[in-house]
Amino acid sequence: EADLVAFLHHQNRAGLNARSHARLDSSLKAFYRFLALDGRIKTSPAANLTSPRMWQSLPKFLTINQVESLLAQPDSAELRGLRDKAMLETAYAAGLRASELIGLRPEDLNLDEGFLICRGKGGKERIVPLGVSAVYAIKDYLANGRPRLDKIASSSLFLTRRGGPFTRQGFWKLLREYAGKAGLETGMSPHVLRHSFATHLLERGADLRSVQLMLGHSQITTTQIYTHVSRERLRRVYDKYHPRA
């Protein structure tokens, strides 16, 4: 065991990062567990190895100004712009995954109350509020856009120019196009909008449990990655007010 610890310390000094260290620990434990089960050694010298603590990598998200710039790109005077505006507004307003967005049907909407029903992972349904901007964009699309696209009586809310349902790849392409027009950096994806939704809610004081429900996370630990907002806020408060910061 001492030799293994010395080896890992050597790897750390050589620049092994925490994630790679954890993978190496896991591999060593699996290897020695196999030897023990096979009877080649009595006990595993790696059984008591501890992996370094790793902070979860923080999700990429947009600032509020960047989101506003993105949402302003579609030209609502055009048929395609009506649809695209409604899609982007809905994705951000409800924090939807791409699959949830393209899976929406008109009957999933309650625009008078400002809610929608979406089907998440495992077919689980959840109710998510919609903001005024999203409701307005959807109503505009339903009144002036979708009837002109509905060529094959599709059940989907958002339709392609041929009248069929969107694919995830189709929405991804659409999103990247408008991100480019807005001057946003590369790497834009539907999940960036979802991350932005959660981050902005927490920045403005929403509680973690409510954000969990709106995102459709089965475990609150999945939502806790967004508490990076709280850590940054705590850091600013500490730096500003602590006498020895």
Secondary structure, DSSP 8 states (H G I E B T S, - for coil): -HHHHHHHHHHHHTT--HHHHHHHHHHHHHHHHHHHHTTSSSS-TTTT---------------HHHHHHHHT-S-TTSHHHHHHHHHHHHHHHHT--HHHHHT--GGGEETTTTEEEEE-GGG-EEEEE--HHHHHHHHHHHHHTHHHH-SS----SSB-TTS-B--HHHHHHHHHHHHHHTT--S---HHHHHHHHHHHHHHTT--HHHHHHHHT-SSHHHHGGGGHHHHHHHHHHHHHH-TT-
